[in-house]
Amino acid sequence: QQKRLDTKDVTEQFFDTEARLRNKRVEEARLVKLLEERTGKLEDVLAVEKELSRVRGEVEGLEGSLRLLT
Protein backbone atom coordinates (compact mmCIF):
# COMPACT_ATOMS: atom_id res chain seq x y z
CA GLN A 1 0.00 0.00 0.00
CA GLN A 2 1.35 3.38 -0.99
CA LYS A 3 0.22 6.90 -0.26
CA ARG A 4 1.23 9.97 -2.23
CA LEU A 5 0.72 13.59 -1.30
CA ASP A 6 1.35 16.40 -3.75
CA THR A 7 1.13 20.11 -3.24
CA LYS A 8 0.71 22.77 -5.86
CA ASP A 9 0.96 26.53 -5.60
CA VAL A 10 -2.33 27.87 -6.91
CA THR A 11 -1.87 31.45 -5.74
CA GLU A 12 -1.71 32.91 -9.23
CA GLN A 13 -4.68 30.87 -10.40
CA PHE A 14 -6.67 31.90 -7.31
CA PHE A 15 -6.10 35.63 -7.84
CA ASP A 16 -6.80 35.34 -11.57
CA THR A 17 -10.07 33.54 -10.89
CA GLU A 18 -10.97 36.08 -8.22
CA ALA A 19 -10.38 38.97 -10.65
CA ARG A 20 -12.45 37.28 -13.36
CA LEU A 21 -15.25 36.73 -10.85
CA ARG A 22 -15.24 40.42 -9.85
CA ASN A 23 -15.48 41.44 -13.52
CA LYS A 24 -18.34 39.03 -14.17
CA ARG A 25 -20.24 40.35 -11.15
CA VAL A 26 -19.87 43.90 -12.50
CA GLU A 27 -21.11 42.72 -15.89
CA GLU A 28 -24.04 40.97 -14.21
CA ALA A 29 -24.96 44.14 -12.31
CA ARG A 30 -24.88 46.19 -15.52
CA LEU A 31 -27.18 43.74 -17.27
CA VAL A 32 -29.62 43.73 -14.34
CA LYS A 33 -29.65 47.54 -14.34
CA LEU A 34 -30.24 47.54 -18.09
CA LEU A 35 -33.24 45.24 -17.65
CA GLU A 36 -34.66 47.40 -14.86
CA GLU A 37 -34.28 50.73 -16.64
CA ARG A 38 -35.01 49.94 -20.25
CA THR A 39 -38.20 49.03 -21.90
CA GLY A 40 -38.04 47.99 -25.48
CA LYS A 41 -38.91 45.33 -27.92
CA LEU A 42 -39.47 41.88 -26.50
CA GLU A 43 -36.64 40.63 -28.70
CA ASP A 44 -34.19 43.03 -27.03
CA VAL A 45 -35.34 42.13 -23.51
CA LEU A 46 -34.97 38.43 -24.28
CA ALA A 47 -31.47 38.99 -25.65
CA VAL A 48 -30.42 40.77 -22.44
CA GLU A 49 -31.97 38.02 -20.31
CA LYS A 50 -30.13 35.38 -22.31
CA GLU A 51 -26.83 37.22 -21.81
CA LEU A 52 -27.58 37.65 -18.12
CA SER A 53 -28.21 33.94 -17.79
CA ARG A 54 -24.88 33.18 -19.49
CA VAL A 55 -23.00 35.57 -17.21
CA ARG A 56 -24.66 34.12 -14.11
CA GLY A 57 -23.58 30.67 -15.22
CA GLU A 58 -19.99 31.91 -15.51
CA VAL A 59 -20.21 33.53 -12.06
CA GLU A 60 -21.37 30.24 -10.55
CA GLY A 61 -18.57 28.36 -12.29
CA LEU A 62 -15.94 30.81 -11.06
CA GLU A 63 -17.33 30.67 -7.51
CA GLY A 64 -17.03 26.89 -7.64
CA SER A 65 -13.44 27.16 -8.86
CA LEU A 66 -12.58 29.49 -6.00
CA ARG A 67 -14.09 27.07 -3.49
CA LEU A 68 -11.90 24.30 -4.88
CA LEU A 69 -8.80 26.46 -4.78
CA THR A 70 -9.35 27.44 -1.16
PDB file of N, CA, C and O in Angstrom, chain B, residues numbered from 101:
ATOM      1  N   GLN B 101       0.849  -1.168   0.000  1.00  0.00           N
ATOM      2  CA  GLN B 101       0.000   0.000   0.000  1.00  0.00           C
ATOM      3  C   GLN B 101       0.896   1.232   0.000  1.00  0.00           C
ATOM      4  O   GLN B 101       1.879   1.312   0.737  1.00  0.00           O
ATOM      5  N   GLN B 102       0.534   2.178  -0.837  1.00  0.00           N
ATOM      6  CA  GLN B 102       1.345   3.375  -0.993  1.00  0.00           C
ATOM      7  C   GLN B 102       0.445   4.606  -0.939  1.00  0.00           C
ATOM      8  O   GLN B 102      -0.687   4.585  -1.422  1.00  0.00           O
ATOM      9  N   LYS B 103       0.959   5.664  -0.352  1.00  0.00           N
ATOM     10  CA  LYS B 103       0.219   6.905  -0.259  1.00  0.00           C
ATOM     11  C   LYS B 103       1.085   8.013  -0.836  1.00  0.00           C
ATOM     12  O   LYS B 103       2.287   8.068  -0.577  1.00  0.00           O
ATOM     13  N   ARG B 104       0.475   8.891  -1.614  1.00  0.00           N
ATOM     14  CA  ARG B 104       1.234   9.971  -2.228  1.00  0.00           C
ATOM     15  C   ARG B 104       0.510  11.280  -1.949  1.00  0.00           C
ATOM     16  O   ARG B 104      -0.713  11.367  -2.057  1.00  0.00           O
ATOM     17  N   LEU B 105       1.275  12.278  -1.596  1.00  0.00           N
ATOM     18  CA  LEU B 105       0.717  13.591  -1.303  1.00  0.00           C
ATOM     19  C   LEU B 105       1.470  14.622  -2.129  1.00  0.00           C
ATOM     20  O   LEU B 105       2.691  14.737  -2.029  1.00  0.00           O
ATOM     21  N   ASP B 106       0.749  15.356  -2.931  1.00  0.00           N
ATOM     22  CA  ASP B 106       1.353  16.400  -3.753  1.00  0.00           C
ATOM     23  C   ASP B 106       0.793  17.749  -3.331  1.00  0.00           C
ATOM     24  O   ASP B 106      -0.348  17.858  -2.884  1.00  0.00           O
ATOM     25  N   THR B 107       1.605  18.750  -3.480  1.00  0.00           N
ATOM     26  CA  THR B 107       1.134  20.112  -3.238  1.00  0.00           C
ATOM     27  C   THR B 107       1.398  20.920  -4.496  1.00  0.00           C
ATOM     28  O   THR B 107       2.309  20.627  -5.270  1.00  0.00           O
ATOM     29  N   LYS B 108       0.586  21.929  -4.674  1.00  0.00           N
ATOM     30  CA  LYS B 108       0.713  22.773  -5.858  1.00  0.00           C
ATOM     31  C   LYS B 108       0.394  24.199  -5.448  1.00  0.00           C
ATOM     32  O   LYS B 108      -0.582  24.451  -4.742  1.00  0.00           O
ATOM     33  N   ASP B 109       1.217  25.121  -5.893  1.00  0.00           N
ATOM     34  CA  ASP B 109       0.961  26.529  -5.596  1.00  0.00           C
ATOM     35  C   ASP B 109      -0.082  27.045  -6.580  1.00  0.00           C
ATOM     36  O   ASP B 109       0.172  27.123  -7.782  1.00  0.00           O
ATOM     37  N   VAL B 110      -1.240  27.390  -6.070  1.00  0.00           N
ATOM     38  CA  VAL B 110      -2.335  27.866  -6.913  1.00  0.00           C
ATOM     39  C   VAL B 110      -2.629  29.348  -6.671  1.00  0.00           C
ATOM     40  O   VAL B 110      -3.702  29.845  -7.014  1.00  0.00           O
ATOM     41  N   THR B 111      -1.666  30.034  -6.082  1.00  0.00           N
ATOM     42  CA  THR B 111      -1.867  31.446  -5.740  1.00  0.00           C
ATOM     43  C   THR B 111      -2.235  32.275  -6.965  1.00  0.00           C
ATOM     44  O   THR B 111      -3.207  33.032  -6.949  1.00  0.00           O
ATOM     45  N   GLU B 112      -1.449  32.124  -8.026  1.00  0.00           N
ATOM     46  CA  GLU B 112      -1.708  32.913  -9.234  1.00  0.00           C
ATOM     47  C   GLU B 112      -3.074  32.574  -9.827  1.00  0.00           C
ATOM     48  O   GLU B 112      -3.820  33.464 -10.234  1.00  0.00           O
ATOM     49  N   GLN B 113      -3.388  31.305  -9.871  1.00  0.00           N
ATOM     50  CA  GLN B 113      -4.682  30.867 -10.404  1.00  0.00           C
ATOM     51  C   GLN B 113      -5.827  31.398  -9.540  1.00  0.00           C
ATOM     52  O   GLN B 113      -6.868  31.796 -10.063  1.00  0.00           O
ATOM     53  N   PHE B 114      -5.637  31.404  -8.222  1.00  0.00           N
ATOM     54  CA  PHE B 114      -6.666  31.896  -7.308  1.00  0.00           C
ATOM     55  C   PHE B 114      -6.956  33.370  -7.575  1.00  0.00           C
ATOM     56  O   PHE B 114      -8.115  33.761  -7.710  1.00  0.00           O
ATOM     57  N   PHE B 115      -5.898  34.195  -7.652  1.00  0.00           N
ATOM     58  CA  PHE B 115      -6.099  35.625  -7.844  1.00  0.00           C
ATOM     59  C   PHE B 115      -6.649  35.936  -9.235  1.00  0.00           C
ATOM     60  O   PHE B 115      -7.426  36.878  -9.394  1.00  0.00           O
ATOM     61  N   ASP B 116      -6.257  35.160 -10.237  1.00  0.00           N
ATOM     62  CA  ASP B 116      -6.795  35.336 -11.574  1.00  0.00           C
ATOM     63  C   ASP B 116      -8.288  35.011 -11.588  1.00  0.00           C
ATOM     64  O   ASP B 116      -9.081  35.746 -12.176  1.00  0.00           O
ATOM     65  N   THR B 117      -8.663  33.933 -10.954  1.00  0.00           N
ATOM     66  CA  THR B 117     -10.072  33.538 -10.887  1.00  0.00           C
ATOM     67  C   THR B 117     -10.880  34.561 -10.104  1.00  0.00           C
ATOM     68  O   THR B 117     -12.009  34.887 -10.470  1.00  0.00           O
ATOM     69  N   GLU B 118     -10.298  35.061  -9.033  1.00  0.00           N
ATOM     70  CA  GLU B 118     -10.968  36.075  -8.219  1.00  0.00           C
ATOM     71  C   GLU B 118     -11.217  37.351  -9.031  1.00  0.00           C
ATOM     72  O   GLU B 118     -12.290  37.945  -8.934  1.00  0.00           O
ATOM     73  N   ALA B 119     -10.243  37.768  -9.823  1.00  0.00           N
ATOM     74  CA  ALA B 119     -10.384  38.969 -10.653  1.00  0.00           C
ATOM     75  C   ALA B 119     -11.447  38.749 -11.726  1.00  0.00           C
ATOM     76  O   ALA B 119     -12.263  39.634 -11.982  1.00  0.00           O
ATOM     77  N   ARG B 120     -11.441  37.585 -12.348  1.00  0.00           N
ATOM     78  CA  ARG B 120     -12.447  37.280 -13.361  1.00  0.00           C
ATOM     79  C   ARG B 120     -13.842  37.274 -12.747  1.00  0.00           C
ATOM     80  O   ARG B 120     -14.798  37.737 -13.369  1.00  0.00           O
ATOM     81  N   LEU B 121     -13.958  36.756 -11.537  1.00  0.00           N
ATOM     82  CA  LEU B 121     -15.249  36.728 -10.849  1.00  0.00           C
ATOM     83  C   LEU B 121     -15.741  38.151 -10.566  1.00  0.00           C
ATOM     84  O   LEU B 121     -16.916  38.454 -10.771  1.00  0.00           O
ATOM     85  N   ARG B 122     -14.855  39.013 -10.102  1.00  0.00           N
ATOM     86  CA  ARG B 122     -15.239  40.420  -9.854  1.00  0.00           C
ATOM     87  C   ARG B 122     -15.758  41.063 -11.133  1.00  0.00           C
ATOM     88  O   ARG B 122     -16.786  41.740 -11.115  1.00  0.00           O
ATOM     89  N   ASN B 123     -15.054  40.854 -12.242  1.00  0.00           N
ATOM     90  CA  ASN B 123     -15.476  41.436 -13.516  1.00  0.00           C
ATOM     91  C   ASN B 123     -16.824  40.902 -13.968  1.00  0.00           C
ATOM     92  O   ASN B 123     -17.646  41.656 -14.489  1.00  0.00           O
ATOM     93  N   LYS B 124     -17.059  39.621 -13.777  1.00  0.00           N
ATOM     94  CA  LYS B 124     -18.339  39.033 -14.165  1.00  0.00           C
ATOM     95  C   LYS B 124     -19.476  39.553 -13.297  1.00  0.00           C
ATOM     96  O   LYS B 124     -20.596  39.725 -13.778  1.00  0.00           O
ATOM     97  N   ARG B 125     -19.198  39.804 -12.031  1.00  0.00           N
ATOM     98  CA  ARG B 125     -20.237  40.351 -11.149  1.00  0.00           C
ATOM     99  C   ARG B 125     -20.602  41.777 -11.567  1.00  0.00           C
ATOM    100  O   ARG B 125     -21.767  42.166 -11.498  1.00  0.00           O
ATOM    101  N   VAL B 126     -19.611  42.550 -11.997  1.00  0.00           N
ATOM    102  CA  VAL B 126     -19.870  43.897 -12.502  1.00  0.00           C
ATOM    103  C   VAL B 126     -20.719  43.813 -13.768  1.00  0.00           C
ATOM    104  O   VAL B 126     -21.689  44.553 -13.929  1.00  0.00           O
ATOM    105  N   GLU B 127     -20.345  42.909 -14.654  1.00  0.00           N
ATOM    106  CA  GLU B 127     -21.108  42.715 -15.888  1.00  0.00           C
ATOM    107  C   GLU B 127     -22.541  42.298 -15.577  1.00  0.00           C
ATOM    108  O   GLU B 127     -23.483  42.781 -16.207  1.00  0.00           O
ATOM    109  N   GLU B 128     -22.704  41.410 -14.616  1.00  0.00           N
ATOM    110  CA  GLU B 128     -24.036  40.966 -14.208  1.00  0.00           C
ATOM    111  C   GLU B 128     -24.859  42.142 -13.694  1.00  0.00           C
ATOM    112  O   GLU B 128     -26.030  42.283 -14.047  1.00  0.00           O
ATOM    113  N   ALA B 129     -24.255  42.981 -12.866  1.00  0.00           N
ATOM    114  CA  ALA B 129     -24.965  44.144 -12.305  1.00  0.00           C
ATOM    115  C   ALA B 129     -25.388  45.104 -13.412  1.00  0.00           C
ATOM    116  O   ALA B 129     -26.486  45.659 -13.366  1.00  0.00           O
ATOM    117  N   ARG B 130     -24.528  45.303 -14.403  1.00  0.00           N
ATOM    118  CA  ARG B 130     -24.882  46.192 -15.520  1.00  0.00           C
ATOM    119  C   ARG B 130     -26.057  45.643 -16.312  1.00  0.00           C
ATOM    120  O   ARG B 130     -26.943  46.396 -16.718  1.00  0.00           O
ATOM    121  N   LEU B 131     -26.068  44.344 -16.532  1.00  0.00           N
ATOM    122  CA  LEU B 131     -27.177  43.737 -17.270  1.00  0.00           C
ATOM    123  C   LEU B 131     -28.486  43.826 -16.489  1.00  0.00           C
ATOM    124  O   LEU B 131     -29.541  44.086 -17.067  1.00  0.00           O
ATOM    125  N   VAL B 132     -28.415  43.610 -15.182  1.00  0.00           N
ATOM    126  CA  VAL B 132     -29.624  43.728 -14.345  1.00  0.00           C
ATOM    127  C   VAL B 132     -30.148  45.158 -14.396  1.00  0.00           C
ATOM    128  O   VAL B 132     -31.352  45.375 -14.528  1.00  0.00           O
ATOM    129  N   LYS B 133     -29.252  46.127 -14.291  1.00  0.00           N
ATOM    130  CA  LYS B 133     -29.646  47.543 -14.343  1.00  0.00           C
ATOM    131  C   LYS B 133     -30.280  47.861 -15.692  1.00  0.00           C
ATOM    132  O   LYS B 133     -31.276  48.580 -15.769  1.00  0.00           O
ATOM    133  N   LEU B 134     -29.694  47.321 -16.746  1.00  0.00           N
ATOM    134  CA  LEU B 134     -30.240  47.538 -18.085  1.00  0.00           C
ATOM    135  C   LEU B 134     -31.660  46.997 -18.186  1.00  0.00           C
ATOM    136  O   LEU B 134     -32.534  47.644 -18.765  1.00  0.00           O
ATOM    137  N   LEU B 135     -31.890  45.823 -17.630  1.00  0.00           N
ATOM    138  CA  LEU B 135     -33.235  45.242 -17.653  1.00  0.00           C
ATOM    139  C   LEU B 135     -34.226  46.076 -16.846  1.00  0.00           C
ATOM    140  O   LEU B 135     -35.385  46.218 -17.235  1.00  0.00           O
ATOM    141  N   GLU B 136     -33.772  46.619 -15.735  1.00  0.00           N
ATOM    142  CA  GLU B 136     -34.662  47.401 -14.864  1.00  0.00           C
ATOM    143  C   GLU B 136     -35.012  48.747 -15.468  1.00  0.00           C
ATOM    144  O   GLU B 136     -36.131  49.231 -15.294  1.00  0.00           O
ATOM    145  N   GLU B 137     -34.076  49.359 -16.172  1.00  0.00           N
ATOM    146  CA  GLU B 137     -34.276  50.731 -16.641  1.00  0.00           C
ATOM    147  C   GLU B 137     -34.847  50.836 -18.048  1.00  0.00           C
ATOM    148  O   GLU B 137     -35.491  51.829 -18.385  1.00  0.00           O
ATOM    149  N   ARG B 138     -34.623  49.846 -18.849  1.00  0.00           N
ATOM    150  CA  ARG B 138     -35.005  49.942 -20.253  1.00  0.00           C
ATOM    151  C   ARG B 138     -36.284  49.165 -20.534  1.00  0.00           C
ATOM    152  O   ARG B 138     -36.509  48.069 -20.020  1.00  0.00           O
ATOM    153  N   THR B 139     -37.081  49.760 -21.344  1.00  0.00           N
ATOM    154  CA  THR B 139     -38.200  49.030 -21.904  1.00  0.00           C
ATOM    155  C   THR B 139     -38.011  49.094 -23.408  1.00  0.00           C
ATOM    156  O   THR B 139     -37.655  50.137 -23.954  1.00  0.00           O
ATOM    157  N   GLY B 140     -38.240  48.026 -24.042  1.00  0.00           N
ATOM    158  CA  GLY B 140     -38.037  47.986 -25.481  1.00  0.00           C
ATOM    159  C   GLY B 140     -38.759  46.809 -26.071  1.00  0.00           C
ATOM    160  O   GLY B 140     -39.687  46.248 -25.488  1.00  0.00           O
ATOM    161  N   LYS B 141     -38.302  46.457 -27.244  1.00  0.00           N
ATOM    162  CA  LYS B 141     -38.913  45.326 -27.923  1.00  0.00           C
ATOM    163  C   LYS B 141     -38.651  44.049 -27.133  1.00  0.00           C
ATOM    164  O   LYS B 141     -37.612  43.897 -26.490  1.00  0.00           O
ATOM    165  N   LEU B 142     -39.592  43.161 -27.196  1.00  0.00           N
ATOM    166  CA  LEU B 142     -39.470  41.881 -26.502  1.00  0.00           C
ATOM    167  C   LEU B 142     -38.187  41.169 -26.922  1.00  0.00           C
ATOM    168  O   LEU B 142     -37.522  40.538 -26.100  1.00  0.00           O
ATOM    169  N   GLU B 143     -37.851  41.270 -28.176  1.00  0.00           N
ATOM    170  CA  GLU B 143     -36.641  40.633 -28.702  1.00  0.00           C
ATOM    171  C   GLU B 143     -35.383  41.141 -27.974  1.00  0.00           C
ATOM    172  O   GLU B 143     -34.484  40.362 -27.659  1.00  0.00           O
ATOM    173  N   ASP B 144     -35.333  42.444 -27.715  1.00  0.00           N
ATOM    174  CA  ASP B 144     -34.187  43.035 -27.025  1.00  0.00           C
ATOM    175  C   ASP B 144     -34.127  42.582 -25.569  1.00  0.00           C
ATOM    176  O   ASP B 144     -33.054  42.265 -25.055  1.00  0.00           O
ATOM    177  N   VAL B 145     -35.276  42.553 -24.912  1.00  0.00           N
ATOM    178  CA  VAL B 145     -35.342  42.128 -23.514  1.00  0.00           C
ATOM    179  C   VAL B 145     -34.892  40.669 -23.393  1.00  0.00           C
ATOM    180  O   VAL B 145     -34.145  40.314 -22.481  1.00  0.00           O
ATOM    181  N   LEU B 146     -35.350  39.838 -24.314  1.00  0.00           N
ATOM    182  CA  LEU B 146     -34.970  38.428 -24.280  1.00  0.00           C
ATOM    183  C   LEU B 146     -33.471  38.240 -24.531  1.00  0.00           C
ATOM    184  O   LEU B 146     -32.847  37.353 -23.949  1.00  0.00           O
ATOM    185  N   ALA B 147     -32.907  39.066 -25.386  1.00  0.00           N
ATOM    186  CA  ALA B 147     -31.466  38.992 -25.653  1.00  0.00           C
ATOM    187  C   ALA B 147     -30.667  39.345 -24.401  1.00  0.00           C
ATOM    188  O   ALA B 147     -29.666  38.695 -24.099  1.00  0.00           O
ATOM    189  N   VAL B 148     -31.105  40.369 -23.675  1.00  0.00           N
ATOM    190  CA  VAL B 148     -30.418  40.766 -22.438  1.00  0.00           C
ATOM    191  C   VAL B 148     -30.572  39.672 -21.392  1.00  0.00           C
ATOM    192  O   VAL B 148     -29.615  39.352 -20.687  1.00  0.00           O
ATOM    193  N   GLU B 149     -31.758  39.099 -21.283  1.00  0.00           N
ATOM    194  CA  GLU B 149     -31.975  38.021 -20.315  1.00  0.00           C
ATOM    195  C   GLU B 149     -31.120  36.797 -20.646  1.00  0.00           C
ATOM    196  O   GLU B 149     -30.608  36.133 -19.745  1.00  0.00           O
ATOM    197  N   LYS B 150     -30.969  36.508 -21.906  1.00  0.00           N
ATOM    198  CA  LYS B 150     -30.128  35.380 -22.312  1.00  0.00           C
ATOM    199  C   LYS B 150     -28.671  35.638 -21.934  1.00  0.00           C
ATOM    200  O   LYS B 150     -27.984  34.747 -21.434  1.00  0.00           O
ATOM    201  N   GLU B 151     -28.212  36.851 -22.173  1.00  0.00           N
ATOM    202  CA  GLU B 151     -26.835  37.219 -21.813  1.00  0.00           C
ATOM    203  C   GLU B 151     -26.645  37.192 -20.302  1.00  0.00           C
ATOM    204  O   GLU B 151     -25.610  36.742 -19.811  1.00  0.00           O
ATOM    205  N   LEU B 152     -27.631  37.668 -19.574  1.00  0.00           N
ATOM    206  CA  LEU B 152     -27.576  37.655 -18.117  1.00  0.00           C
ATOM    207  C   LEU B 152     -27.495  36.222 -17.598  1.00  0.00           C
ATOM    208  O   LEU B 152     -26.744  35.939 -16.665  1.00  0.00           O
ATOM    209  N   SER B 153     -28.247  35.342 -18.185  1.00  0.00           N
ATOM    210  CA  SER B 153     -28.208  33.937 -17.792  1.00  0.00           C
ATOM    211  C   SER B 153     -26.822  33.339 -18.042  1.00  0.00           C
ATOM    212  O   SER B 153     -26.315  32.579 -17.217  1.00  0.00           O
ATOM    213  N   ARG B 154     -26.221  33.677 -19.163  1.00  0.00           N
ATOM    214  CA  ARG B 154     -24.880  33.183 -19.489  1.00  0.00           C
ATOM    215  C   ARG B 154     -23.863  33.679 -18.473  1.00  0.00           C
ATOM    216  O   ARG B 154     -23.032  32.914 -17.985  1.00  0.00           O
ATOM    217  N   VAL B 155     -23.938  34.971 -18.159  1.00  0.00           N
ATOM    218  CA  VAL B 155     -22.999  35.566 -17.206  1.00  0.00           C
ATOM    219  C   VAL B 155     -23.181  34.951 -15.824  1.00  0.00           C
ATOM    220  O   VAL B 155     -22.199  34.672 -15.136  1.00  0.00           O
ATOM    221  N   ARG B 156     -24.418  34.741 -15.416  1.00  0.00           N
ATOM    222  CA  ARG B 156     -24.660  34.122 -14.107  1.00  0.00           C
ATOM    223  C   ARG B 156     -24.098  32.711 -14.050  1.00  0.00           C
ATOM    224  O   ARG B 156     -23.597  32.281 -13.011  1.00  0.00           O
ATOM    225  N   GLY B 157     -24.177  31.994 -15.152  1.00  0.00           N
ATOM    226  CA  GLY B 157     -23.577  30.666 -15.216  1.00  0.00           C
ATOM    227  C   GLY B 157     -22.067  30.734 -15.038  1.00  0.00           C
ATOM    228  O   GLY B 157     -21.480  29.897 -14.352  1.00  0.00           O
ATOM    229  N   GLU B 158     -21.440  31.729 -15.654  1.00  0.00           N
ATOM    230  CA  GLU B 158     -19.993  31.910 -15.507  1.00  0.00           C
ATOM    231  C   GLU B 158     -19.630  32.284 -14.069  1.00  0.00           C
ATOM    232  O   GLU B 158     -18.631  31.807 -13.531  1.00  0.00           O
ATOM    233  N   VAL B 159     -20.444  33.135 -13.455  1.00  0.00           N
ATOM    234  CA  VAL B 159     -20.211  33.528 -12.059  1.00  0.00           C
ATOM    235  C   VAL B 159     -20.256  32.289 -11.169  1.00  0.00           C
ATOM    236  O   VAL B 159     -19.385  32.102 -10.319  1.00  0.00           O
ATOM    237  N   GLU B 160     -21.254  31.454 -11.358  1.00  0.00           N
ATOM    238  CA  GLU B 160     -21.373  30.240 -10.547  1.00  0.00           C
ATOM    239  C   GLU B 160     -20.186  29.309 -10.762  1.00  0.00           C
ATOM    240  O   GLU B 160     -19.692  28.702  -9.812  1.00  0.00           O
ATOM    241  N   GLY B 161     -19.730  29.196 -12.001  1.00  0.00           N
ATOM    242  CA  GLY B 161     -18.567  28.365 -12.287  1.00  0.00           C
ATOM    243  C   GLY B 161     -17.303  28.891 -11.626  1.00  0.00           C
ATOM    244  O   GLY B 161     -16.513  28.123 -11.078  1.00  0.00           O
ATOM    245  N   LEU B 162     -17.117  30.206 -11.681  1.00  0.00           N
ATOM    246  CA  LEU B 162     -15.941  30.810 -11.056  1.00  0.00           C
ATOM    247  C   LEU B 162     -15.995  30.691  -9.537  1.00  0.00           C
ATOM    248  O   LEU B 162     -14.970  30.464  -8.894  1.00  0.00           O
ATOM    249  N   GLU B 163     -17.185  30.843  -8.961  1.00  0.00           N
ATOM    250  CA  GLU B 163     -17.328  30.666  -7.515  1.00  0.00           C
ATOM    251  C   GLU B 163     -16.964  29.248  -7.116  1.00  0.00           C
ATOM    252  O   GLU B 163     -16.312  29.036  -6.094  1.00  0.00           O
ATOM    253  N   GLY B 164     -17.380  28.277  -7.917  1.00  0.00           N
ATOM    254  CA  GLY B 164     -17.034  26.886  -7.644  1.00  0.00           C
ATOM    255  C   GLY B 164     -15.524  26.666  -7.741  1.00  0.00           C
ATOM    256  O   GLY B 164     -14.945  25.951  -6.923  1.00  0.00           O
ATOM    257  N   SER B 165     -14.897  27.270  -8.725  1.00  0.00           N
ATOM    258  CA  SER B 165     -13.436  27.159  -8.859  1.00  0.00           C
ATOM    259  C   SER B 165     -12.725  27.738  -7.659  1.00  0.00           C
ATOM    260  O   SER B 165     -11.756  27.159  -7.168  1.00  0.00           O
ATOM    261  N   LEU B 166     -13.198  28.881  -7.182  1.00  0.00           N
ATOM    262  CA  LEU B 166     -12.576  29.494  -5.999  1.00  0.00           C
ATOM    263  C   LEU B 166     -12.730  28.603  -4.774  1.00  0.00           C
ATOM    264  O   LEU B 166     -11.803  28.481  -3.973  1.00  0.00           O
ATOM    265  N   ARG B 167     -13.901  27.980  -4.624  1.00  0.00           N
ATOM    266  CA  ARG B 167     -14.091  27.067  -3.486  1.00  0.00           C
ATOM    267  C   ARG B 167     -13.094  25.915  -3.547  1.00  0.00           C
ATOM    268  O   ARG B 167     -12.543  25.511  -2.524  1.00  0.00           O
ATOM    269  N   LEU B 168     -12.867  25.394  -4.734  1.00  0.00           N
ATOM    270  CA  LEU B 168     -11.900  24.295  -4.881  1.00  0.00           C
ATOM    271  C   LEU B 168     -10.476  24.755  -4.575  1.00  0.00           C
ATOM    272  O   LEU B 168      -9.695  24.024  -3.965  1.00  0.00           O
ATOM    273  N   LEU B 169     -10.149  25.960  -5.000  1.00  0.00           N
ATOM    274  CA  LEU B 169      -8.796  26.463  -4.781  1.00  0.00           C
ATOM    275  C   LEU B 169      -8.518  26.778  -3.320  1.00  0.00           C
ATOM    276  O   LEU B 169      -7.376  26.693  -2.867  1.00  0.00           O
ATOM    277  N   THR B 170      -9.570  27.146  -2.578  1.00  0.00           N
ATOM    278  CA  THR B 170      -9.351  27.443  -1.158  1.00  0.00           C
ATOM    279  C   THR B 170      -9.353  26.154  -0.389  1.00  0.00           C
ATOM    280  O   THR B 170      -9.186  26.162   0.831  1.00  0.00           O
TER     281      THR B 170
END
